[in-house]
Amino acid sequence: MIRRFRFPLALTVVILPMVSLAAKLESVVVVVPVADVWSRPLAADEKPADDLRETQVLFGELVLIHESSGPWARIEATEQPTFRQHNRWEGYPGWVRKTALGPSRDESQTPQNSEDILHFAETAKGTPYLWGGLSKEGFDCSGLVHLAYRRHGIKIPRDAHEQWMKAKPIKRVELKPADLIFSAKADNPKVITHVALYAGNGQIIEAPQIGQVVRMISFKDKYGGALEKVELGGRVGERVLYFGSYLH
């Protein structure tokens, strides 16, 4: 609607409706098998350090471009929800090389069942731990869980603490295969630092830590106590444990 105001000397001022100046973000997809997402652009001769890697994006993954800087693009990985960067839900942010990106296309995926999720995780056994890793080149703990779900049509947050925030809390007796076991340090019990997939029969699948590989291990061997004696929010050694589900 156009509004007109009459001023002295027969001056007519036309006020147009406000139009948003925010440019529409460009939607693209990843066109390489895997690309690292960094906290900032890297110099041409810079050796990348692990603590600069935020996550990884994979072939066919949808991302939004927020800005460009030389050969780099600052992107938002919309299939990897996160909360911690700006205290709001958004896609994982970071910088990737423009050569890793191409025109977008529509792809649909049908959610599968817990057996498919666990099968994917089992095929990753032996893969090295990699901070920020999200591919068969390497996984961190939450990257393994995130991709196991995402590959089968269920989008969950990228990082362990946010996965815990979004998951439905369940009791230990409600645990089913492909549900999640979260842990925090006993001196900071509300900050999740690790997540693993429950594989059934007292077993878990996890990407444990730097220098190790994705593995299946018994809950008792991992935490030093029997699973059947642990309740939601209970303590085992120096860890506090929680159980969550995206499948119930």
C-alpha positions in Angstrom: 0.0 0.0 0.0 1.3 3.5 -0.9 0.7 6.2 1.6 0.6 10.0 0.6 1.0 12.9 3.0 0.0 16.5 2.1 2.5 19.2 3.0 2.5 23.0 2.6 3.2 24.4 -0.8 1.3 21.5 -2.3 4.3 19.3 -1.9 3.3 15.6 -2.2 5.7 13.0 -0.7 5.3 9.4 -1.7 6.3 6.7 0.9 6.8 3.3 -0.6 6.3 0.0 1.4 9.4 -1.2 3.1 11.3 -3.9 1.1 13.8 -6.2 2.8 17.3 -5.6 1.5 18.5 -9.0 2.7 19.7 -11.0 -0.3 18.4 -14.5 -0.8 21.0 -17.0 0.2 22.4 -19.2 -2.6 21.5 -22.8 -2.2 24.1 -25.3 -3.5 25.2 -28.9 -3.0 28.6 -30.5 -2.2 30.0 -32.0 -5.4 33.1 -33.7 -4.0 33.1 -36.9 -1.9 34.0 -35.0 1.3 35.0 -31.4 2.1 36.3 -30.0 5.4 34.5 -27.1 6.9 36.9 -24.7 8.7 36.3 -22.0 11.3 38.0 -19.5 8.9 39.5 -19.5 5.4 43.0 -21.0 5.3 46.0 -19.2 3.8 47.4 -20.8 0.6 50.4 -22.2 2.3 48.8 -22.9 5.7 49.0 -26.4 7.1 45.5 -27.0 8.5 45.2 -27.8 12.2 42.5 -30.2 13.6 41.2 -27.5 16.0 40.2 -25.4 13.0 38.0 -28.1 11.5 34.4 -27.6 12.5 32.8 -30.5 10.6 32.7 -32.0 7.1 30.1 -31.9 4.3 29.5 -34.8 2.0 28.6 -35.3 -1.7 25.1 -34.3 -2.4 24.6 -32.4 0.9 22.6 -29.2 0.7 24.3 -26.0 2.0 23.6 -22.2 1.9 26.3 -19.7 0.9 26.3 -16.6 3.1 29.4 -14.9 1.7 32.5 -15.4 -0.4 36.1 -14.5 0.1 38.5 -15.4 -2.7 38.4 -19.2 -3.2 36.4 -19.6 0.0 32.7 -19.6 0.7 31.1 -19.2 4.2 28.4 -21.8 4.3 25.6 -23.0 6.5 25.2 -26.8 6.4 21.4 -27.0 6.8 21.4 -30.8 7.2 23.6 -30.5 10.3 21.6 -28.6 12.9 23.5 -26.9 15.7 22.7 -24.6 18.6 26.0 -23.7 20.3 27.5 -21.2 17.9 24.9 -18.5 18.2 22.4 -19.9 20.8 19.8 -20.6 18.2 19.1 -23.6 15.9 20.8 -23.2 12.5 22.8 -25.2 10.0 26.4 -25.8 10.9 28.4 -22.7 9.8 32.0 -22.5 8.5 34.2 -22.0 5.4 34.7 -24.4 2.5 36.6 -24.1 -0.8 34.2 -23.0 -3.6 35.5 -25.9 -5.8 33.6 -28.3 -3.5 30.3 -26.7 -4.3 27.9 -26.9 -7.3 24.3 -26.2 -8.4 21.6 -27.6 -6.1 19.1 -30.3 -6.9 16.2 -32.0 -5.2 16.8 -35.3 -3.5 14.3 -37.1 -1.2 15.1 -39.9 1.3 12.8 -42.3 3.0 13.4 -42.9 6.7 14.6 -46.4 7.4 14.6 -48.5 10.6 17.0 -49.0 13.5 18.7 -52.0 11.8 19.7 -49.8 8.9 21.1 -47.1 11.2 23.2 -49.7 13.2 24.3 -51.4 10.0 25.8 -48.1 8.8 27.6 -47.6 12.1 28.9 -51.2 12.0 30.4 -50.7 8.5 32.3 -47.7 10.0 34.2 -49.9 12.5 37.9 -49.4 12.1 37.6 -45.9 10.8 40.0 -43.5 12.5 38.8 -40.9 15.0 38.9 -37.4 13.5 37.9 -34.3 15.3 35.1 -32.8 13.2 35.1 -35.9 11.0 32.0 -36.9 9.1 33.1 -39.4 6.6 34.9 -42.7 6.1 38.1 -40.7 6.3 37.4 -40.2 10.0 34.6 -39.7 12.5 34.2 -38.0 15.8 31.7 -39.4 18.2 28.7 -37.2 17.2 29.7 -37.2 13.5 29.2 -41.0 13.4 25.8 -40.8 15.1 24.7 -37.9 13.0 25.6 -39.5 9.7 24.2 -42.9 10.7 20.8 -41.2 11.2 21.0 -38.7 8.3 21.9 -41.4 5.8 18.6 -43.0 6.6 16.4 -40.0 6.4 16.4 -38.7 10.0 18.0 -35.3 10.5 19.5 -34.8 14.0 21.9 -32.1 15.3 25.6 -32.4 14.5 27.1 -32.2 17.9 26.7 -34.5 21.0 25.3 -31.9 23.4 22.7 -30.7 20.9 21.8 -34.3 20.0 21.0 -34.7 23.7 19.0 -31.5 23.7 16.8 -32.7 20.9 16.5 -36.4 21.7 13.5 -37.7 23.7 14.8 -38.7 27.2 14.2 -42.3 27.9 14.8 -44.7 30.8 17.5 -47.3 30.7 14.9 -50.1 30.5 13.5 -48.4 27.3 16.7 -48.5 25.4 16.4 -50.1 22.0 19.0 -50.7 19.3 20.1 -47.4 17.6 19.0 -45.3 20.7 21.7 -43.1 22.1 23.8 -43.1 25.3 25.1 -39.7 26.3 27.8 -39.0 28.9 29.1 -36.0 30.7 31.9 -35.4 33.2 30.6 -35.9 36.8 31.9 -32.4 37.7 29.9 -30.8 34.9 26.9 -33.2 34.4 24.8 -30.9 32.1 27.4 -30.6 29.4 27.5 -33.6 27.1 30.9 -34.6 25.9 30.3 -38.0 24.3 27.6 -40.0 22.5 27.4 -43.6 21.4 24.9 -45.8 19.6 23.3 -48.6 21.7 23.7 -51.8 19.7 21.7 -54.1 21.9 22.8 -56.9 24.3 24.9 -54.5 26.4 27.0 -53.4 23.4 27.6 -49.9 22.1 29.2 -48.5 18.9 31.3 -45.4 19.2 34.1 -43.2 17.9 36.0 -43.0 21.2 38.8 -40.5 21.0 41.9 -39.3 19.1 44.3 -42.1 18.3 41.5 -44.8 18.3 39.0 -46.1 15.8 35.3 -46.6 15.6 34.5 -49.8 17.5 31.9 -52.0 19.1 32.5 -52.5 22.8 30.5 -53.7 25.8 29.0 -51.0 28.0 30.8 -52.5 31.0 34.2 -52.4 29.3 33.6 -48.8 28.3 32.3 -47.4 31.6 33.4 -49.9 34.2 29.9 -50.8 35.4 26.9 -52.9 34.4 24.4 -51.3 32.2 21.4 -52.8 34.1 22.5 -50.9 37.2 22.5 -47.5 35.6 19.5 -45.2 35.5 18.9 -41.9 33.6 21.2 -39.3 35.0 23.1 -41.9 37.1 26.8 -41.9 37.7 29.3 -44.6 36.7 32.8 -43.8 37.7 33.6 -40.2 36.7 30.8 -40.1 34.1 27.1 -39.2 34.3 24.9 -41.0 31.8 21.7 -40.2 29.9 19.7 -42.1 27.4 17.8 -40.6 24.5 15.9 -41.6 21.4 14.9 -40.3 18.0 13.0 -43.5 17.2 10.4 -43.9 20.0 
